[in-house]
Amino acid sequence: MSDAQPESPSEPTAESRRETTEDTVFQREDWYAEELTGRTFVRCQFHEVDLTEAATRGVVFTDCVFGNVRFNSSRHTDSAFTGCTFKRCNLFDAEFVGCKLVGSVFTECSLRPLRVTGGDWSFAGLPGADLRGARFHQVRLREADLTAANCVDTVFADVDLSAAQVHSAKFGRADLRGSDLSAFDPFNVELTEAIISPEQATVLMTSMGLRVRA
């Protein structure tokens, strides 16, 4: 007679317990001050949805479309918006902490003042964006598109801007200390009164073809 005990069903993982919504259209819904936790949205569309003062934590949006969505004063922590499209959205006073926005594109969006701490925004599309006064701290913006973006008075502290597209962008009076400026061409980027470290000055001078010697 076997003493073997029947196997008990395995406990569901946190990932398997996630509520997943796919291919759904949300139109003119009021999510004011909603708190979203541990949900997943795939290929969903959000049109004229009010997310003012809403908070997300660990929420995943994949290949979603946000049109005329109000993100005013919203807070996002450890959430992901990958491959998403934001069009004519209002992100006034929005904050992202440890979030992933790889490959997401912003078009005609209001992004002032935006606060971003940590996370990965690589390949994000922000061409022509008005980012005046925004604050980015320890963010990965590798290969992001900042072509012709207005980054005057913006803070980029310890930000990975390697291989970013910054042609015709304005960084006047921006604080760039600690950031990777290897993609910056001083002849094609406005840097009037920008704040940089001596090491960054050497990088910029080298890109201009100058030889820096003691």
C-alpha positions in Angstrom: 0.0 0.0 0.0 1.5 3.3 -1.1 2.0 6.1 1.5 2.1 8.6 -1.3 -0.1 11.6 -0.7 -2.0 13.2 -3.6 -0.5 16.4 -4.8 -2.3 19.5 -3.7 -3.0 22.1 -6.3 -0.3 24.7 -6.5 -1.1 28.1 -5.1 -1.9 30.7 -7.8 0.9 33.1 -8.4 0.4 36.9 -8.1 0.7 37.1 -11.9 -2.0 34.5 -12.5 -4.3 36.4 -10.1 -4.0 39.6 -12.1 -7.2 40.9 -13.6 -6.6 41.2 -17.4 -8.6 43.2 -19.8 -8.0 42.9 -23.5 -9.3 44.8 -26.6 -11.7 46.9 -24.7 -12.8 50.5 -25.4 -13.3 52.8 -22.5 -15.2 56.0 -23.5 -15.9 59.0 -21.3 -15.6 57.1 -18.1 -15.1 58.8 -14.7 -12.1 57.2 -12.9 -11.4 60.3 -10.8 -9.2 59.5 -7.8 -9.5 55.7 -8.6 -6.8 53.5 -7.2 -5.8 50.7 -9.6 -3.5 47.9 -8.4 -2.1 44.8 -10.1 -4.3 45.0 -13.2 -3.3 44.4 -16.8 -4.8 46.1 -19.9 -3.8 44.8 -23.4 -4.6 46.7 -26.6 -7.3 48.7 -24.9 -8.4 52.2 -25.9 -9.2 55.0 -23.5 -11.0 58.0 -24.9 -11.9 61.1 -22.8 -11.4 59.1 -19.6 -10.9 61.2 -16.4 -8.0 59.8 -14.4 -7.5 63.0 -12.5 -5.8 62.3 -9.1 -5.9 58.6 -9.9 -3.2 56.3 -8.6 -1.8 53.1 -10.2 0.6 50.7 -8.6 1.9 47.6 -10.5 -0.6 48.2 -13.3 0.5 47.1 -16.8 -0.8 48.8 -20.0 0.5 47.1 -23.2 -0.1 48.6 -26.7 -2.9 50.7 -25.4 -4.2 54.0 -26.8 -5.0 57.1 -24.7 -6.9 59.8 -26.4 -7.8 63.1 -24.6 -7.3 61.4 -21.3 -6.9 63.5 -18.2 -4.0 62.4 -16.1 -3.9 65.6 -14.1 -2.2 65.1 -10.7 -2.2 61.4 -11.1 0.4 59.2 -9.5 1.9 56.0 -11.0 4.2 53.7 -9.1 6.0 50.6 -10.6 3.5 50.6 -13.4 4.2 49.9 -17.1 2.9 51.7 -20.2 4.8 49.9 -23.0 4.2 50.5 -26.6 1.3 52.9 -25.8 0.1 55.9 -27.7 -0.8 59.2 -25.8 -2.6 61.7 -28.0 -3.8 65.1 -26.7 -3.6 63.9 -23.1 -3.2 66.2 -20.2 -0.5 65.1 -17.7 -0.4 68.3 -15.7 1.4 67.6 -12.4 1.5 63.9 -13.1 4.2 61.8 -11.4 5.8 58.5 -12.5 8.0 56.5 -10.0 9.8 53.4 -11.2 7.6 53.1 -14.2 8.3 51.6 -17.6 7.3 53.5 -20.7 9.5 51.8 -23.3 8.4 52.6 -26.8 5.4 54.8 -25.9 4.7 57.9 -28.0 3.3 61.3 -26.9 1.6 63.5 -29.4 0.1 67.0 -28.7 0.1 66.2 -25.0 0.3 68.7 -22.1 3.3 67.5 -20.1 4.0 70.4 -17.7 5.0 70.0 -15.0 5.9 66.4 -15.2 7.9 64.5 -12.5 9.7 61.2 -13.3 11.8 59.3 -10.8 13.6 56.1 -11.9 12.2 53.7 -14.4 12.8 53.0 -18.1 11.6 55.4 -20.9 13.9 54.0 -23.5 12.7 54.5 -27.1 9.9 56.8 -25.9 8.7 59.3 -28.5 8.6 62.9 -27.3 9.3 64.9 -30.5 8.4 68.5 -30.2 7.2 68.0 -26.6 7.0 71.0 -24.3 8.9 69.7 -21.2 9.8 73.1 -19.7 10.2 72.7 -16.0 9.9 68.9 -16.0 12.1 66.8 -13.7 13.7 63.5 -14.6 15.8 61.8 -11.9 17.8 58.6 -12.6 15.6 57.7 -15.6 16.7 55.6 -18.6 15.9 57.6 -21.7 18.2 55.6 -24.0 17.4 56.2 -27.7 14.4 58.3 -26.8 13.1 60.8 -29.4 13.5 64.3 -28.1 13.8 66.0 -31.5 12.9 69.7 -31.3 11.7 69.2 -27.7 11.5 72.3 -25.5 13.5 71.3 -22.4 14.3 74.8 -21.1 14.6 74.9 -17.3 14.2 71.1 -17.2 16.1 68.9 -14.8 17.8 65.7 -16.1 19.7 64.4 -13.1 21.7 61.2 -13.6 19.7 60.3 -16.7 20.8 57.9 -19.4 20.3 59.9 -22.6 22.7 57.8 -24.6 21.8 57.6 -28.3 18.8 59.9 -27.8 17.6 61.9 -30.7 18.0 65.6 -29.6 18.4 67.4 -32.9 17.1 71.0 -32.6 16.1 70.4 -29.0 16.3 73.3 -26.5 18.1 72.7 -23.2 18.6 76.3 -22.1 19.1 76.6 -18.3 18.5 72.9 -18.0 20.3 71.0 -15.2 22.0 68.1 -16.9 24.5 67.1 -14.3 25.2 63.4 -14.0 23.5 62.6 -17.3 25.0 60.9 -20.4 25.4 63.6 -23.0 27.3 61.6 -25.6 24.4 62.0 -28.1 24.5 65.8 -27.8 26.0 67.8 -30.8 26.5 71.4 -29.4 26.0 72.7 -33.0 22.5 71.2 -33.2 21.3 71.5 -29.6 20.6 74.7 -27.7 22.5 74.6 -24.4 22.6 78.3 -23.4 23.2 78.6 -19.6 22.7 74.8 -19.2 24.3 73.4 -16.0 26.8 70.6 -16.5 29.8 69.1 -14.8 33.5 69.5 -15.9 33.4 65.9 -17.1 30.4 66.6 -19.2 32.1 69.7 -20.6 34.9 67.5 -21.8 32.4 65.2 -23.6 30.8 68.1 -25.4 34.1 69.7 -26.3 35.3 66.4 -27.7 32.2 66.1 -29.8 33.0 69.5 -31.2 36.4 68.1 -32.4 38.4 69.9 -29.7 41.3 68.3 -27.9 41.2 68.7 -24.1 44.6 68.7 -22.4 45.8 69.5 -18.9 
